[in-house]
Amino acid sequence: MKLPMKETLLMVALAVTLLLLIQVMGTAYGVRVLVEASCYAIIALGLTIQWGYAGLFNAGIMGFVALGGFSAMLLTFPVNQGFWESDLSGELGMAFMKLLAAVLLVAAVMQLHRISVPRRIRLPIILIVLASVYLWVVNAFAPVSQSIVSEHGFIGGLGLPVWAGWLVGGILAGTLAYFIGHICLGLRSDYLAIATLGVAEIIKAFLKNSDWLTRGTLTVSPLPWPVPGAGDVGFIMGRALYLSVTAVLIAIIFYLLHQAYKGPWGRMMRAIRDNELSSAAMGKNVNQRRLEVFVLGCVLMGIGGAALATFNGIFDPTGYLPLNHTFLIWVMVILGGPGNNMGTIFGAVFVYVIWVMSEPIALFILNGISYLGDMWFAWEAPSDFTSRALQARVFTIGLIITLVLRYAPKGLFPEKIQQHH
């Protein structure tokens, strides 16, 4: 795949920026930034197929990323033998059995219309059943969860391989996306944005307050790596090995998405995105195709979230923020170019480098101004330069996205659609 001159120059400029970053900040720090940027690139690829391929606005990326991180923690963290050898494990199992029974009961009540139950009777029955099963399930989980926290801290992990946590993270995110999309994709597009935004906050609140499952604000660490860690081979080599894993994963995802984009499926998705009515008139199941791409994108977000949490070595539900895990991903995709996989990878790396380097650069500039002001004018500088420099991240990203929307509204790597004659 040959890149035009502009794209080639942008890639060269990014490579030079990365070399300068490594030269100034050190190899270990530079490799760390590259690993984190590669994890964000996986998440951004999930968004670019949703927004770039199908025009779906996902405002709840944070929730799917958090699900991936939760899966990585739950499946890979060492087993808590004390909990599993106690009676509380059986009590928790009984609570989950009650939860399953409640779900089945609700599902059965939702089918009352099939036996011709009038709507004026059906709705009160559904509301009564929902309230009853909610109280029943809460009363089943409350005592056992409190006992787990007081006696064992939390239930622990399952001690499975890291790849299992990443895979299940994608499956969890995709499963949730299926239910959200099944409800919302038949409505106007803004309903999907509202639903995903709300679900993301619900997921965060659940993980933050489920101390028996995630330790809540106390966090869970250290999470095992899929490669030898810093204690075995050193910081640089350990992070380089991790980078090789994420790079291979990105290469596989990029190849599969590139082939799908060029094929009939990609042409169909672009047709649905550009003219929904014409696509439906040609016999395409618009909602089903949108559901496919929405689920696929969220699977990638779950995998990227799992890889990011694993690399950081800690699962902290309070660390998932809309600014870092939703808005920043959108900036990456918009800057790189929606629908262009290469542009998305470029945007992810470029934006993340700017994001992490804005603070030290701003702090350097503020300290320089303070030094000159003190030397020339005896100016007493404020004492909170560090916190002020942190806000430079938001300012810089806001400035970048404003310039891109003004001078390159289709992104630095615009989508290139092949013309078939």
Helices and strands as residue ranges (DSSP letters): H 5-25, H 27-47, I 48-53, H 54-54, H 61-76, H 81-84, H 88-109, G 112-115, H 119-152, H 162-184, H 189-209, H 211-214, G 216-218, H 230-233, H 235-262, H 264-274, H 276-281, H 286-312, G 317-319, H 322-322, I 323-327, H 328-336, H 341-377, H 385-390, H 392-407
